């Protein structure tokens, strides 16, 4: 019985289609693995910084690609406390915060001196501040006003560890205090947060924060 010519012609096409499919799947798998490894490294770096502020070893979670698409929390970062007031061992950062932290060292903050910074610079600076804030929650401080005051004094520490030059990091911290802190909700303010006050971590230094 003669072979079906249509089937004979279709077989090579099917083989090519399968080969292309396998190549695509392989490429996507490799890309996914690379992104997973990159996210793991980034989380490790952020965790090391936050651990220094928290005074203990903690974790930092950045959402993956699919999780980012369905993130509905609306918070830059969060730490859960149990019924006894004990913090979790990690903080969950928003996709936007993680992205800003990822590129923080490449942001030009010389605009602070010129007074012409925009949303991009402020968003990046606030991400550094957010990591400091969540780190102090992980240290055990649940009160938002106290936590925020300590974070304001350590934003430069985070920024510098992520590649911002020391002088710019210090100016970034002062800028956040002047431009961001006054606009925060009341619960993030503390009457004890001022130069030489009970929450001043460096009372012997005139400059605050």
N, C-alpha and C positions, 0 to 999 in steps of 0.2 A: 504494500500500500504506500503510495507516495506521501512524503512529508508535507504537512500544511505549510505553504510558503509564508503565510501571514505569521504563523507561530515562529518559524525560523527567523524572520526579520525582527520579531518583537523581543526575542530572547536577549540579543546583544544590548538593546535599549534598556531592558529591565536590569541587566547586569550593571550598566552604566549608572542607572538611576539609583540602584542600591549602593554603588560605590560612592556616588555623590552624597547620598544620605548619610553614609557612615562617616565620610569626611566632615560633613557639617556637624554631626553629633559629636564627633571627636573634638572639633574645634571649639564648640560650645562648652563641652566638658572641661577642656583645658582652660578656657577663659574663666569658667565658674570656679575652678580650683585656684587659679591665680588670684582672683578677686577674694576668695575665702582666705587665702594665705595673707594677702595684703591687709585685709580687715583684722585678722588675728594679730599681725604685727602692730597695726595702729592701736588696737585695743590694749595691747601689752604696753606700748609706750605711754598711753594715757593713764593706764592703771598704775604704772610706776610713779608718775607725777602725783596722781591723786593719793597714792599710798603714803607718800612723804608728808602730805598735808594731813591725812587722816591719822597718821601715827600707827598704822597697822596695814597689813596686806589686804587690799581690796581689789575688786574687779570693775572694769568699765565696759558696758555693753553698747555697741553701735549696731543698729538694725541692718540686716542684709537688704539686698535689692528688693525682694518681694515684700519683706516686712515694711520697708520704707513706703511702699505704695499704699499700704493700708494703715499707716500710723495715724491715729486719731486722737492722741493724748493732748496735743496742743501745748505741751510743756517743753522747755528747752532741755530740762533734765529732771530726774526724780529719784528719790530714795524712799523705800518703804520702811516704816517702823512697825514693830509688833505691838501688841497690847501693853507690854511692859515698858515700851519706849526704847527698845533696843533697835538700832538700825540694821538693815540687811548688810550683806557683805559685798554689794555691788551697786552701782548706779546705772540707770538706763538713760542714755542721751538720745535726743531726737536726731533724725536724719540730717537736719539743717545744722545742728550744733557739731555733729561729727564731721560734716563736710567742711565747715568753717575751720575747725581745728586742724583738719588735714592739710589745709593750705595756709595756715596762719603765718608760717615763716616766710611766705612769699608775698605777703601783703605789705605795701609801702605805707608806713605810718608817719612819714615825714609831713603828711598833710596836717598833722596835729599842730605843728609849729606855724603852718600857714593859715590855719583856721578854715580849711576848705575840705575837710573830710566828708565823705558821703556815707550812704547806707552800707556799702560793702565793707568799709573800714570799721564802722560801728558794729556791724553784725559779727565780724571776725573778733573784735575786742571783747564783745559780750560773750562770745563762745568761751574764751579763755576764762572770763569771770564766772561763767556757769560751771565749768569744771571745778574751779576753786570752791564755789558755793556747795556743790554736791559733795565734795571731799570733806567739808566740815560737817555736813549732815552725817556722813559716814564716820566721822570722829565721835559722833554721839550727840551733837547739838541739834535739837528738834525745833527750837524757837527760830522762826525765820529772821527776826530782827538781829539776833545774836549771830546767827550763821552768816547773814549778809554782811555784817560789819567785819567779821573775820575774813570773808571772801574778798571784800574790797581791798583789804590790806595784803592780799596774796595773789592778785590778778597778774601782777608783774612777774611773779615767780613762775606761774604757768606759762605766760607768754615767752619768757626767756628760755624756758626749757624746750619750747616748741620752735625755737629758732629766731625769735625777735631779738635784735640787739639790745643790750642791757639798758642803754639810755632811752631808747624808744619804748621799751617795755615799761619803764618807770613813768614816762609821760602818758603812755596808754592807760596805766592804772589811775593816774590823776584825772585823765580825761573821762574815764568811765564814772568816777566819783562825782565829777561836776555835771556831766551831761546825762548820765543814766540814773544814778541813785535818787535824785530829787523826784523823778517821774515814776518811781516804783510804788506799788500799793502800800498802804499804811502799815500792814503787818510786817513788811520788810524793813521798817525803820525802827531804830532803838534810840531812846533818849540818852543812852550810855555810850553811843558811838560818836566820839569826838576826840580831838587831839588831847592826850593826857587823861582821857576818860577811862572808866573801868574796863572797856573793851579794846583799848589801845594796846596792841601787841608790842609796840616799840615806844613806850612812854618817854624814853630818853632822847628820842629823835623829834625834832621840832616839826618836820614835815609830816602831814597826815593826808591821806592814808599811806 
